[in-house]
């Protein structure tokens, strides 16, 4: 089945070019010129991936990306923008985007990034996934580490899946909060709550929680999940 791509951009020329090139590359394509049109599309059908322009006439692309991520946790988003500073790229990724492409771009590169993104999600959509010594059964919400079943709380399970989905990425505490703790504004110290959950998770999946192989701390920022084969390099 051809993957369905939703392209959201207010430039009709970009929409026309991307639609033609994506269709040649065996994708089905729906286009939207603003956030409101995109919301109407999403209300009727969920695509396999969204290509989202950062600068839209009726809403902020970063906020819209967060809105998409809050409603469709496993929907990949590739962000397009003319902003190329490091801070802009970080902001785009922390809003929930899976990749970030700066305009002007080569269409062939964008298509390659879309395919790579879809491959990552296709693996994560399998019923069971193995990452190093960790085996996750998504439908049963069961986890095994080194062949032994591990009891996780619902939030610990969601946190582990979120870290694995975003493996190799540096995730700020704020990004984790916005993605997993929807009512975090009510918490007095949500940052501490996240740290405690990370500590508990480490005690259950790491051989030595004081020297973790998987869930690494990035000082001053947050955390990063590194597959065991990468962390041992």
C-alpha positions as CSV (number, residue, x, y, z in Angstrom):
1,X,0.0,0.0,0.0
2,X,1.3,3.4,-0.9
3,X,2.1,5.6,2.2
4,X,-0.1,8.7,2.5
5,X,1.7,12.0,3.0
6,X,0.1,15.2,4.1
7,X,2.1,18.3,3.0
8,X,1.2,21.5,4.8
9,X,2.7,24.7,3.2
10,X,1.3,28.1,2.3
11,X,3.4,28.3,-0.9
12,X,1.3,26.8,-3.8
13,X,4.4,26.3,-5.9
14,X,6.1,24.1,-3.2
15,X,2.8,22.2,-2.8
16,X,2.6,21.5,-6.5
17,X,6.3,20.4,-6.8
18,X,6.2,18.2,-3.8
19,X,3.0,16.6,-4.7
20,X,4.3,15.7,-8.2
21,X,7.6,14.4,-7.0
22,X,6.2,12.4,-4.1
23,X,3.6,10.8,-6.3
24,X,6.4,9.8,-8.8
25,X,8.1,8.2,-5.7
26,X,5.0,6.0,-5.1
27,X,3.4,8.1,-2.3
28,X,-0.2,9.2,-2.1
29,X,-0.3,13.0,-1.3
30,X,-2.8,15.3,0.3
31,X,-2.0,19.0,0.5
32,X,-3.1,21.8,2.8
33,X,-2.3,25.5,2.7
34,X,-2.7,26.3,6.4
35,X,-3.3,24.8,9.8
36,X,-7.1,24.9,9.5
37,X,-7.1,22.9,6.2
38,X,-4.7,20.4,7.8
39,X,-6.9,20.0,10.8
40,X,-9.9,19.2,8.5
41,X,-7.7,16.5,6.8
42,X,-6.6,15.0,10.1
43,X,-10.3,14.9,11.3
44,X,-11.2,12.7,8.3
45,X,-8.0,10.5,7.9
46,X,-4.6,10.2,9.5
47,X,-1.7,10.1,7.1
48,X,1.4,8.0,7.4
49,X,3.6,11.2,7.7
50,X,3.2,15.0,7.7
51,X,5.5,17.4,5.9
52,X,4.9,20.6,7.8
53,X,6.1,24.1,7.0
54,X,7.2,26.1,10.1
55,X,5.8,29.4,8.8
56,X,2.1,29.2,8.3
57,X,-0.4,32.1,7.9
58,X,-2.9,31.1,10.5
59,X,-0.9,29.5,13.3
60,X,2.6,28.9,14.5
61,X,4.1,25.8,13.0
62,X,5.9,24.8,16.2
63,X,2.7,25.0,18.2
64,X,0.8,23.1,15.5
65,X,3.4,20.4,15.6
66,X,2.9,20.1,19.3
67,X,-0.8,19.9,18.7
68,X,-0.3,17.1,16.2
69,X,2.0,15.2,18.5
70,X,-0.4,15.4,21.5
71,X,-3.2,13.9,19.4
72,X,-1.3,11.5,17.2
73,X,1.6,10.2,19.3
74,X,3.0,7.9,16.5
75,X,2.5,10.2,13.5
76,X,5.9,11.2,12.1
77,X,6.5,14.9,11.2
78,X,9.2,16.3,8.9
79,X,9.4,20.1,9.4
80,X,10.3,22.5,6.6
81,X,11.6,26.0,7.3
82,X,13.7,28.8,6.0
83,X,15.2,29.3,9.5
84,X,18.6,27.5,9.8
85,X,20.0,28.5,13.1
86,X,20.8,25.9,15.7
87,X,18.2,27.2,18.1
88,X,15.5,27.1,15.5
89,X,16.4,23.5,14.7
90,X,16.4,22.5,18.3
91,X,13.0,24.2,18.8
92,X,11.5,22.4,15.8
93,X,12.8,19.0,17.1
94,X,11.7,19.7,20.6
95,X,8.2,20.5,19.4
96,X,7.9,16.9,18.3
97,X,9.2,16.9,14.8
98,X,11.2,13.8,13.7
99,X,13.3,15.6,11.2
100,X,14.1,19.2,10.1
101,X,14.8,20.3,6.5
102,X,15.9,23.8,5.7
103,X,14.7,25.7,2.6
104,X,15.8,25.8,-0.1
105,X,16.2,22.0,-0.2
106,X,16.7,19.3,-2.8
107,X,13.5,17.3,-3.3
108,X,15.5,14.1,-3.6
109,X,16.9,14.7,-0.1
110,X,13.5,15.4,1.4
111,X,12.1,12.2,-0.1
112,X,15.1,10.2,1.3
113,X,14.4,11.7,4.8
114,X,10.7,10.9,4.5
115,X,11.5,7.3,3.6
116,X,14.0,7.0,6.5
117,X,11.4,8.4,8.9
118,X,8.8,5.9,7.7
119,X,11.2,3.0,8.1
120,X,11.9,4.0,11.7
121,X,8.2,4.1,12.5
122,X,7.4,0.9,10.7
123,X,9.8,-0.9,13.0
124,X,8.2,0.7,16.1
125,X,4.8,-0.2,14.9
126,X,5.6,-3.9,15.1
127,X,4.0,-5.9,17.9
128,X,7.4,-6.7,19.4
129,X,10.6,-4.7,19.2
130,X,14.1,-5.7,20.5
131,X,16.6,-3.0,21.4
132,X,19.8,-4.5,22.8
133,X,18.7,-6.7,25.8
134,X,15.3,-5.1,25.9
135,X,12.2,-6.7,24.4
136,X,8.9,-4.8,24.2
137,X,5.6,-6.3,23.5
138,X,3.4,-3.3,22.7
139,X,-0.1,-4.8,22.6
140,X,0.5,-6.6,25.9
141,X,2.5,-3.7,27.4
142,X,5.1,-6.2,28.6
143,X,8.8,-5.8,28.8
144,X,11.6,-8.3,29.1
145,X,15.2,-7.4,29.9
146,X,17.9,-10.0,29.3
147,X,15.1,-12.6,28.9
148,X,13.4,-11.9,32.2
149,X,10.0,-10.1,32.6
150,X,10.2,-6.7,34.2
151,X,7.2,-5.1,35.9
152,X,6.8,-1.4,34.9
153,X,4.2,1.0,35.9
154,X,2.0,2.4,33.1
155,X,4.0,5.7,33.1
156,X,7.3,3.9,33.2
157,X,6.2,1.8,30.2
158,X,5.2,4.9,28.3
159,X,8.5,6.6,29.2
160,X,10.5,3.7,28.0
161,X,8.6,3.5,24.7
162,X,9.0,7.2,24.2
163,X,12.8,7.1,24.9
164,X,13.2,4.1,22.5
165,X,11.1,5.8,19.8
166,X,13.4,8.9,20.1
167,X,16.6,6.9,20.5
168,X,19.9,8.7,19.8
169,X,18.1,12.0,20.3
170,X,18.9,14.4,23.2
171,X,15.5,15.0,24.9
172,X,15.0,17.9,27.2
173,X,13.0,17.5,30.3
174,X,10.5,20.0,28.9
175,X,10.0,18.0,25.8
176,X,9.4,14.8,27.8
177,X,7.0,16.7,30.0
178,X,5.0,18.1,27.1
179,X,4.9,14.7,25.5
180,X,4.0,12.4,28.5
181,X,2.8,14.6,31.3
182,X,-0.2,16.4,29.9
183,X,-1.2,17.8,33.4
184,X,2.3,18.7,34.3
185,X,1.5,22.4,34.9
186,X,-0.3,21.3,38.0
187,X,2.8,19.7,39.4
188,X,5.0,21.7,41.7
189,X,8.2,20.2,40.4
190,X,7.6,18.3,37.2
191,X,11.3,18.2,36.5
192,X,11.9,16.2,39.6
193,X,9.0,13.9,38.8
194,X,10.7,13.0,35.4
195,X,14.1,12.4,37.1
196,X,12.5,10.1,39.6
197,X,10.8,8.1,36.9
198,X,14.1,7.9,35.0
199,X,15.8,6.6,38.2
200,X,13.1,3.9,38.7
201,X,13.3,2.9,35.1
202,X,17.1,2.5,35.3
203,X,16.8,0.3,38.3
204,X,14.6,-2.1,36.2
205,X,16.4,-2.2,32.9
206,X,20.1,-1.3,33.5
207,X,22.6,-3.9,34.8
208,X,24.1,-1.1,36.9
209,X,21.8,1.9,37.4
210,X,24.7,4.0,38.7
211,X,26.5,3.5,35.3
212,X,23.7,3.2,32.8
213,X,24.2,1.7,29.3
214,X,20.9,2.7,27.8
215,X,19.4,5.9,29.4
216,X,22.2,8.4,29.5
217,X,22.1,11.8,31.3
218,X,22.9,14.9,29.2
219,X,24.0,17.4,31.8
220,X,22.0,20.6,31.8
221,X,19.5,19.3,29.2
222,X,17.9,16.0,29.9
223,X,18.3,12.4,28.7
224,X,19.3,10.3,25.7
225,X,18.5,6.7,25.0
226,X,21.4,4.9,23.3
227,X,21.1,1.3,22.0
228,X,23.5,-0.9,23.8
229,X,25.7,-1.5,20.7
230,X,26.1,2.2,20.3
231,X,26.7,3.0,23.9
232,X,29.6,0.5,24.1
233,X,31.5,2.1,21.2
